[in-house]
Each structure stands twice: as C-alpha cells, then as structure tokens.
C-alpha cells in the first residue's frame, strides 16, 4: 500500500501547523509529527475506521483532528485533515 496526501489535505496540515505554532513555539512541529504518526498507522489499520461522508475517518490520537481517507486499489488517499472543533456544517460542506 502507498499513502498519498492530496493537495487539499496538505493545505489542512499547513493550516494546523500554523495555528499550533502560533500557540507555542515547536507545538506546530509536534502537531505534524503526531498527525504523520497517525497517518503511518494506516499501513496497518486502513479500512477499519467508520465512514463519514463517503470517506473513512481516523480520529487523531493527540489533537482534535480527523483524517478522512479512501482506499483505492493499492493506494490510501488522504483527502482532508480537519479540526473537529469547527462547525459540523463546514465539515460536511467540504465533502459535498
């Protein structure tokens, strides 16, 4: 299996990094490290997460973020990495 992070999910990572880096120095890097660790867990556990909006949703372990992905052939494509604290309608709007 190969993991691909699409451009929109990369933008989500950058946004999250900037938010946490503004909160405290090096917290942004910690955010990225933990999110990437969650993403790497997909090599073992892809496809077991419940589906929301037609995507599997992995909840991050240390930050209130959700990783939305799909499995297609030998690829795991991450389409969004979203802050769960935002308005649910904006999350839904991302997938419609």
Secondary structure, DSSP 8 states (H G I E B T S, - for coil): -EEEE-HHHHHHHHHHHHHHHHHSTTHHHHHHHHHHHHHHTHHHHTT-S-EETTEEEEE-SSSSEEEEEEEETTEEEEEEEEETTS-HHHHHHHT-
